[in-house]
């Protein structure tokens, strides 16, 4: 499989000292991270705004082919509930523009309490699409989003749906919506954000991702609390770089 068709990375670019050997040298932690991984997810944008020049600095720290995904602020997704947030969205997109061609796409994560409302969703995604053509994926966490109606609405607006682990409902395990950008987020299991994945789990996700042909395919490890994301992402890279996807323990 072409290496560029599947990209592996982490939520954030922190590299724990015990995994320092997995990355090369660089003038910053991001530059070091980018010697090993071709993508990264910026989660800090969810909690606080970053200035245009900050995004520009990050873009200047990575190779030309490197790409960022950026999490939409919680002020839009959680506090406003996707309603009346045009000015906030404009400010966010203006700043994110500092990434230039290194902007791979946007991640919209919704709170578990956010019930699917076709009118609200259509209004927000329509507004978003009038402002940017970049890839967008949504990570809903309420069961009402995993229906043919919700999936059709996402497809209509060119919005992908994240495949998440742990999955709150079975349908949440695999990407849905628009298929131009298939995006998996592995948060750690059984303890979300903390647990490492074993080799069997990593082989399973490798097979799943490899089987989804066509379009960009990203896998992001978000089990960062104890630093396992870097090790899991590096191991998945190694598995996917093999000539065949072997079961763990087999030559």
C-alpha positions as CSV (number, residue, x, y, z in Angstrom):
1,X,0.0,0.0,0.0
2,X,1.4,3.5,-0.8
3,X,2.8,5.0,2.4
4,X,1.1,8.4,1.6
5,X,-2.4,6.9,1.4
6,X,-2.5,6.1,5.1
7,X,-1.1,8.6,7.6
8,X,-0.5,8.0,11.3
9,X,-0.1,10.6,14.0
10,X,-1.0,11.8,17.5
11,X,-3.1,14.3,19.2
12,X,-0.3,16.8,20.0
13,X,3.4,16.4,19.4
14,X,4.7,15.8,22.9
15,X,7.4,13.1,23.0
16,X,8.0,11.4,26.4
17,X,11.6,11.0,27.2
18,X,11.3,7.2,27.3
19,X,10.3,7.3,23.6
20,X,12.8,9.9,22.5
21,X,14.5,7.4,20.2
22,X,11.4,7.1,18.0
23,X,12.0,10.6,16.6
24,X,14.9,12.4,15.1
25,X,16.6,15.7,16.0
26,X,15.0,19.1,15.6
27,X,15.0,22.7,16.9
28,X,11.6,22.2,18.6
29,X,9.5,19.3,19.9
30,X,7.2,19.8,16.8
31,X,10.2,19.6,14.5
32,X,11.4,16.5,16.2
33,X,7.9,14.9,16.0
34,X,7.7,15.7,12.3
35,X,10.8,13.6,11.6
36,X,8.8,10.5,12.4
37,X,5.1,11.4,11.7
38,X,3.5,13.1,8.7
39,X,0.4,14.4,10.6
40,X,-0.7,15.8,13.9
41,X,-3.9,16.8,15.5
42,X,-4.0,20.2,17.3
43,X,-6.2,19.7,20.3
44,X,-5.2,22.9,22.2
45,X,-7.3,25.0,19.8
46,X,-10.4,23.4,21.4
47,X,-9.6,25.0,24.8
48,X,-8.1,28.4,23.8
49,X,-7.5,30.5,20.7
50,X,-4.1,30.6,19.0
51,X,-2.9,33.7,17.1
52,X,-2.3,33.7,13.4
53,X,1.4,34.0,13.9
54,X,1.4,30.9,16.1
55,X,-0.1,28.8,13.3
56,X,2.4,30.3,10.9
57,X,5.3,29.4,13.2
58,X,4.1,25.8,13.4
59,X,3.7,25.6,9.7
60,X,7.3,26.8,9.2
61,X,8.5,24.1,11.6
62,X,7.5,21.1,9.5
63,X,8.3,19.6,6.1
64,X,6.3,20.6,3.1
65,X,4.3,17.4,3.0
66,X,3.4,17.5,6.7
67,X,-0.3,18.2,7.5
68,X,-2.2,19.4,10.6
69,X,-5.8,18.8,11.6
70,X,-7.2,21.4,13.9
71,X,-9.9,20.9,16.5
72,X,-12.8,23.4,16.4
73,X,-13.1,25.5,19.6
74,X,-15.5,24.3,22.3
75,X,-17.0,27.8,22.3
76,X,-18.6,26.7,19.0
77,X,-19.2,23.0,19.5
78,X,-20.1,22.8,23.2
79,X,-21.0,26.3,24.5
80,X,-22.9,27.5,21.4
81,X,-24.1,24.1,20.4
82,X,-23.4,25.1,16.7
83,X,-25.9,27.9,16.9
84,X,-25.2,31.6,16.4
85,X,-21.5,31.1,16.1
86,X,-20.6,32.8,12.8
87,X,-18.2,35.4,14.3
88,X,-16.5,32.8,16.4
89,X,-16.1,30.6,13.4
90,X,-14.7,33.5,11.4
91,X,-12.1,34.2,14.0
92,X,-11.0,30.6,14.2
93,X,-10.7,30.1,10.5
94,X,-8.8,33.4,10.1
95,X,-6.2,32.2,12.6
96,X,-6.0,28.7,11.2
97,X,-5.3,30.1,7.8
98,X,-1.8,30.7,9.1
99,X,-1.1,27.0,8.5
100,X,-1.4,27.6,4.8
101,X,-1.0,24.5,2.7
102,X,-0.1,22.4,5.8
103,X,-3.7,22.6,6.9
104,X,-5.1,19.1,6.3
105,X,-8.6,19.7,7.8
106,X,-10.8,20.5,10.7
107,X,-12.1,18.2,13.5
108,X,-15.5,19.0,15.1
109,X,-16.1,17.0,18.2
110,X,-19.6,17.3,19.7
111,X,-20.5,16.7,23.4
112,X,-22.2,13.4,24.3
113,X,-25.3,15.4,25.1
114,X,-25.6,16.9,21.6
115,X,-28.6,15.3,20.0
116,X,-28.8,15.3,16.2
117,X,-31.0,18.1,15.0
118,X,-31.1,18.2,11.2
119,X,-31.9,21.9,11.0
120,X,-29.2,23.0,13.4
121,X,-26.6,20.7,11.8
122,X,-27.5,21.7,8.2
123,X,-27.4,25.4,9.1
124,X,-24.0,25.1,10.8
125,X,-22.4,22.9,8.1
126,X,-23.8,25.1,5.4
127,X,-22.3,28.1,7.1
128,X,-19.0,26.3,7.5
129,X,-18.9,25.2,3.8
130,X,-19.6,28.8,2.7
131,X,-16.4,29.8,4.5
132,X,-14.0,27.0,3.7
133,X,-13.5,24.1,1.3
134,X,-11.0,22.2,3.5
135,X,-11.7,18.6,4.7
136,X,-13.9,18.5,7.8
137,X,-14.7,15.5,10.0
138,X,-17.2,15.4,12.8
139,X,-17.0,13.2,16.0
140,X,-20.6,13.0,17.3
141,X,-21.0,11.1,20.6
142,X,-24.8,10.9,20.9
143,X,-26.5,7.8,19.5
144,X,-28.9,9.9,17.4
145,X,-26.1,10.8,15.0
146,X,-25.6,7.2,13.9
147,X,-28.6,7.0,11.5
148,X,-29.1,7.0,7.8
149,X,-30.6,10.5,8.0
150,X,-27.6,12.0,9.9
151,X,-25.2,10.2,7.6
152,X,-26.9,11.6,4.5
153,X,-26.8,15.1,5.9
154,X,-23.0,14.8,6.5
155,X,-22.5,13.5,3.0
156,X,-24.6,16.3,1.5
157,X,-22.3,18.9,3.1
158,X,-19.0,17.0,2.4
159,X,-18.4,16.2,6.1
160,X,-16.8,13.0,7.2
161,X,-17.7,11.2,10.5
162,X,-14.9,10.0,12.7
163,X,-14.4,6.3,13.5
164,X,-13.7,6.3,17.3
165,X,-12.4,3.9,19.8
166,X,-13.9,3.3,22.3
167,X,-17.1,3.4,20.2
168,X,-20.2,4.6,22.1
169,X,-22.4,2.6,19.7
170,X,-21.2,0.0,17.3
171,X,-21.6,2.3,14.3
172,X,-19.3,4.8,15.8
173,X,-16.3,2.5,15.4
174,X,-16.0,3.1,11.6
175,X,-15.9,6.4,9.7
176,X,-19.1,7.5,8.0
177,X,-20.5,10.5,6.1
178,X,-18.4,11.8,3.3
179,X,-15.5,9.4,2.4
180,X,-13.0,11.9,1.0
181,X,-11.2,12.0,4.4
182,X,-11.6,8.9,6.6
183,X,-10.5,9.7,10.1
184,X,-10.0,7.3,13.0
185,X,-9.4,8.6,16.6
186,X,-8.1,6.0,19.1
187,X,-8.6,7.4,22.5
188,X,-7.3,4.5,24.6
189,X,-9.1,1.5,26.0
190,X,-10.2,0.3,28.5
191,X,-9.3,3.6,30.2
192,X,-9.9,6.5,27.8
193,X,-6.9,8.7,27.2
194,X,-4.7,6.6,29.5
195,X,-4.5,3.0,28.2
196,X,-2.0,1.7,25.7
197,X,-3.1,-0.6,22.8
198,X,-1.6,-4.0,22.5
199,X,-0.3,-5.5,19.3
200,X,-3.5,-7.4,18.6
201,X,-5.5,-4.2,18.7
202,X,-3.0,-2.4,16.5
203,X,-3.0,-5.2,13.9
204,X,-6.8,-5.0,13.9
205,X,-6.9,-1.3,13.2
206,X,-4.2,-1.7,10.5
207,X,-6.4,-4.3,8.7
208,X,-9.4,-2.1,9.0
209,X,-7.7,1.0,7.7
210,X,-6.0,-0.8,4.9
211,X,-9.3,-2.3,3.8
212,X,-10.9,1.1,3.3
213,X,-9.7,2.0,-0.1
214,X,-9.7,5.4,-1.7
215,X,-9.5,8.9,-0.2
216,X,-7.2,10.1,2.5
217,X,-7.0,7.9,5.6
218,X,-5.7,9.3,8.9
219,X,-5.3,7.5,12.2
220,X,-4.8,9.7,15.3
221,X,-3.9,8.3,18.7
222,X,-5.3,10.3,21.5
223,X,-4.2,8.1,24.4
224,X,-1.7,10.8,25.5
225,X,-2.2,11.0,29.3
226,X,0.6,8.6,30.0
227,X,2.4,9.2,26.7
228,X,1.4,5.9,25.0
229,X,0.2,7.7,21.8
230,X,3.7,8.1,20.4
231,X,4.6,4.4,20.9
232,X,1.3,3.1,19.5
233,X,1.5,5.4,16.5
234,X,5.0,4.3,15.7
235,X,4.1,0.7,16.1
236,X,1.2,1.1,13.8
237,X,3.5,2.7,11.2
238,X,5.7,-0.3,11.4
239,X,2.8,-2.7,11.0
240,X,1.5,-0.9,8.0
241,X,4.9,-0.6,6.4
242,X,5.2,-4.4,6.1
243,X,4.6,-6.2,2.9
244,X,1.7,-8.0,4.6
245,X,-0.4,-7.5,7.6
246,X,0.7,-10.4,9.8
247,X,-1.1,-11.5,12.9
248,X,1.0,-10.7,16.1
249,X,3.3,-13.6,16.9
250,X,3.5,-14.8,13.2
251,X,6.4,-14.3,10.8
